[in-house]
Amino acid sequence: MRRRHTHRSRLRRGSLTLQMVLILPILLLVSLAILQFGILMTVEQSVTHAATVAAREAAKGADAEAVAASVEEVLSLHGLTIGDALSVVVEDPLAGDPVVSRGNLACEPPNSDLDAGMVRATVCVELSRRPFLNALRSFALDFTGRRFTVSAVAVREFEGDAESTRRPNCGCN
């Protein structure tokens, strides 16, 4: 009786090794995908927060450079240094044409019209400049050339042009 049990456990041990060899690569790939999409969602939330802050700053009367600086500050607080893979577009129907304040990245704001008294900030971030976002490229999931484009709208809180109307304690020189 004891001999049979030992023989079966040896056979069982071999099948467990085979199962481990077959399952481990799939498990590693799934773990890498979970990590990859977790990082991607963190970047998306950071860009969304930056767009919201940009719209709020533009609505308070900050000029385009101060709005772009606030976007970079928010992204750096989240641990992201994007550099020139970032563009910020500020739209104010009362001020005229949209203003591109930072970046060489082509950034198209939404085509929807803004009501008078509203300000929209659009933040575009290119993903291919972040090397850790392309970890699954060899598995046909490539982020090269992809970007996040996030817009946020806020109610205008000042009168006149943004460049001529300063907020107290803004630091928007």
C-alpha positions in Angstrom: 0.0 0.0 0.0 2.7 2.4 0.9 4.6 1.6 -2.3 1.7 2.6 -4.5 1.2 5.9 -2.7 4.9 6.8 -3.3 4.7 5.9 -6.9 1.5 8.0 -7.4 3.1 11.0 -5.6 6.1 10.8 -8.0 3.8 10.8 -11.0 1.8 13.6 -9.4 4.9 15.7 -8.8 5.7 15.5 -12.5 2.3 16.7 -13.6 2.5 19.6 -11.1 5.8 20.6 -12.7 4.2 20.4 -16.2 1.3 22.5 -15.1 3.6 25.1 -13.6 5.6 25.3 -16.8 2.4 25.8 -18.8 0.7 28.2 -16.5 3.6 30.4 -15.4 4.1 32.3 -18.7 0.4 33.1 -18.9 0.3 34.2 -15.3 3.3 36.5 -15.8 1.7 38.0 -18.9 -1.6 38.7 -17.1 0.4 40.2 -14.2 2.3 42.4 -16.6 -0.9 43.5 -18.3 -2.5 44.4 -15.0 0.5 46.4 -14.0 0.6 48.1 -17.5 -3.1 49.1 -17.4 -2.8 50.2 -13.8 0.0 52.6 -14.8 -2.0 53.7 -17.8 -5.1 54.5 -15.7 -2.9 56.5 -13.2 -1.5 58.6 -16.1 -5.0 59.2 -17.4 -6.3 60.3 -14.0 -3.3 62.6 -13.6 -3.9 64.2 -17.0 -7.6 64.6 -16.2 -6.7 66.3 -12.9 -4.3 68.6 -14.7 -7.0 69.6 -17.3 -9.4 70.4 -14.5 -6.8 72.5 -12.7 -6.0 74.2 -16.0 -9.6 75.1 -16.7 -10.0 76.4 -13.2 -6.9 78.6 -13.5 -8.0 79.9 -16.8 -11.4 80.7 -15.4 -9.8 82.7 -12.6 -8.0 84.9 -15.1 -4.5 83.4 -15.4 -2.7 83.9 -18.7 -1.9 81.0 -21.0 1.7 80.5 -19.6 0.4 80.3 -16.0 -2.2 77.8 -17.1 0.5 75.6 -18.7 2.7 76.0 -15.7 -0.1 74.8 -13.4 -0.6 71.7 -15.7 3.1 70.9 -15.4 3.0 71.4 -11.7 0.0 69.0 -11.3 1.7 66.4 -13.4 5.0 66.7 -11.5 3.0 66.3 -8.2 1.8 62.9 -9.7 5.4 62.0 -10.6 5.1 62.6 -14.3 7.7 64.7 -16.2 6.3 64.9 -19.7 8.5 67.6 -21.2 7.7 68.5 -24.8 5.2 65.6 -25.2 2.6 67.9 -23.7 0.3 70.6 -25.2 -2.2 72.9 -23.5 -4.9 74.7 -25.4 -6.9 77.4 -23.7 -10.2 78.5 -25.3 -12.2 81.5 -24.2 -15.0 82.7 -26.5 -14.8 86.2 -25.1 -11.0 86.5 -25.7 -10.9 85.3 -29.4 -9.0 82.4 -30.9 -7.8 79.4 -28.8 -4.3 79.9 -27.4 -1.8 77.1 -27.5 0.5 77.7 -24.5 2.9 74.9 -24.4 4.3 72.1 -26.5 4.9 71.1 -30.1 2.3 68.3 -29.9 -0.7 68.8 -32.3 -3.7 69.1 -29.9 -7.2 69.4 -31.3 -9.8 70.7 -28.8 -13.3 69.3 -29.0 -15.5 70.8 -31.8 -18.4 71.7 -29.5 -19.1 75.4 -29.0 -18.5 77.1 -25.7 -21.1 79.5 -24.2 -20.0 83.0 -23.4 -18.6 83.0 -19.9 -17.1 79.5 -20.2 -13.4 78.7 -20.5 -12.1 75.3 -21.8 -8.6 73.9 -21.3 -7.5 70.9 -23.4 -4.4 69.0 -22.3 -2.8 66.5 -24.7 -0.1 64.1 -23.6 1.7 61.7 -25.9 2.1 58.2 -24.4 5.1 57.0 -26.5 7.5 59.3 -24.6 6.8 57.2 -21.5 8.9 54.0 -22.0 7.2 52.0 -19.3 3.9 52.3 -21.1 5.1 50.1 -24.0 5.9 47.0 -22.0 3.4 44.9 -24.0 4.5 46.0 -27.4 5.7 42.5 -28.4 2.2 41.2 -27.6 0.5 43.5 -30.2 -0.4 46.2 -27.6 1.6 49.2 -28.8 1.2 52.7 -27.4 3.5 54.4 -29.9 1.8 57.5 -31.3 -1.2 57.2 -28.9 -2.1 60.2 -26.7 -4.5 61.3 -24.1 -6.6 64.3 -24.9 -8.6 65.6 -22.0 -10.7 68.8 -21.9 -12.3 70.5 -18.9 -14.7 73.5 -18.8 -15.0 76.1 -16.1 -17.1 79.2 -15.6 -15.3 82.4 -16.3 -14.8 84.4 -13.0 -13.3 87.6 -14.4 -14.0 90.5 -16.8 -11.8 91.5 -19.8 -8.8 89.8 -21.3 -7.0 87.1 -19.4 -3.6 88.8 -20.0 -4.8 92.2 -18.6 -6.8 91.0 -15.7 -4.6 89.7 -12.8 -5.7 87.9 -9.8 -4.3 88.9 -6.4 -1.7 86.5 -5.2 -1.7 84.6 -8.5 2.0 84.6 -9.3 1.0 84.7 -13.0 3.6 87.2 -14.1 
